Amino acid sequence: MPPKLSRPPDPNDPEYQFLERRINFALHIGIFAASNSFIWFVRSITYADWEWTLWLTSGWVMLLVGHGSWLISKETGTQKL
């Protein structure tokens, strides 16, 4: 079931911000997966010796981990138990 709001969108609403952050993170993961899959696929079929691919992937993973931890820290304070 896709995530949805229970009331009309209001950017100041905590539920809206919660959903917006999660969708933004999912979009970043999707862009990461598509881009890196393409880069590593091209690298493997051309037998290229691109050293920058490892650095790019590692750096991007660290940014995603940081974004994910930021997301979890924001959700911990706003989520209703």
RACOR-V351143 format. One record per residue. N is the residue number from 1. RES is the residue in one letter. SS is DSSP state (alpha for helix, beta for strand, coil for the rest). PHI is phi in whole degrees, -180 to 180 (NA if undefined). BURIAL is I if it has 24 or more other C-alpha atoms within 12 Angstrom, else O. Layout:
BEGIN
n = {N:N}
res = {RES:RES}
ss = {SS:SS}
phi = {PHI:PHI}
burial = {BURIAL:BURIAL}
END
This chain:
BEGIN
n = {1:2:3:4:5:6:7:8:9:10:11:12:13:14:15:16:17:18:19:20:21:22:23:24:25:26:27:28:29:30:31:32:33:34:35:36:37:38:39:40:41:42:43:44:45:46:47:48:49:50:51:52:53:54:55:56:57:58:59:60:61:62:63:64:65:66:67:68:69:70:71:72:73:74:75:76:77:78:79:80:81}
res = {M:P:P:K:L:S:R:P:P:D:P:N:D:P:E:Y:Q:F:L:E:R:R:I:N:F:A:L:H:I:G:I:F:A:A:S:N:S:F:I:W:F:V:R:S:I:T:Y:A:D:W:E:W:T:L:W:L:T:S:G:W:V:M:L:L:V:G:H:G:S:W:L:I:S:K:E:T:G:T:Q:K:L}
ss = {coil:coil:coil:coil:coil:coil:coil:coil:coil:coil:coil:coil:coil:alpha:alpha:alpha:alpha:alpha:alpha:alpha:alpha:alpha:alpha:alpha:alpha:alpha:alpha:alpha:alpha:alpha:alpha:alpha:alpha:alpha:alpha:alpha:alpha:alpha:alpha:alpha:alpha:alpha:alpha:alpha:alpha:alpha:coil:coil:coil:coil:coil:alpha:alpha:alpha:alpha:alpha:alpha:alpha:alpha:alpha:alpha:alpha:alpha:alpha:alpha:alpha:alpha:alpha:alpha:alpha:alpha:alpha:alpha:alpha:alpha:alpha:alpha:alpha:coil:coil:coil}
phi = {NA:-71:-69:-149:-86:-90:-146:-58:-63:-141:-57:-90:-76:-59:-65:-65:-65:-60:-68:-63:-64:-67:-66:-61:-66:-62:-64:-64:-66:-64:-65:-61:-63:-66:-65:-69:-61:-65:-62:-71:-65:-62:-62:-76:-80:-98:53:-76:-108:-91:-72:-69:-65:-66:-66:-62:-63:-63:-64:-67:-63:-63:-64:-66:-64:-62:-65:-65:-68:-62:-62:-64:-67:-70:-71:-63:-82:-107:-76:-86:-101}
burial = {O:O:O:O:O:O:O:O:O:O:O:O:O:O:I:O:O:I:I:O:I:I:O:O:I:O:O:O:O:O:O:I:O:O:O:I:O:O:I:I:O:O:O:O:O:O:O:O:O:O:O:O:O:O:O:O:O:O:O:O:O:O:O:I:O:O:O:O:O:O:I:O:O:O:O:O:O:O:O:O:O}
END
